[in-house]
């Protein structure tokens, strides 16, 4: 492998690593909004328990009593 090719490969790998880091930070920075519409059956209980087990920095939890 020539020195020029080795340098080009190292630069390409560095660019890919930087792009992956920027993408990971951009997607993790904004919390997602999750709407949970329940009829309070057992499957809804498991869904709520699953959400409560997740990382709290990934979503914002707000309670609402809106009914139709």
C-alpha positions, 0 to 999 in steps of 0.5 A: 500500500502506498503512502498516498493510499494509506493517507487517503484511507485514514482521511476517509475513515476519519470523515466517516467517524466524524459524520457518524458522531454528528449524526448520533448527536443530532438524533439524540439531541431532540426528545421525541413526542409520544402520544399514547391513546389507551383504553386501559386494557392489559396491553396498554399497561405493558406499553406504559411500563415499557415507556417508563423503563426507557431512557428519560432523555429521549422523550418528554412525558406529559399527562393530558386528560383530553377525551373525545 
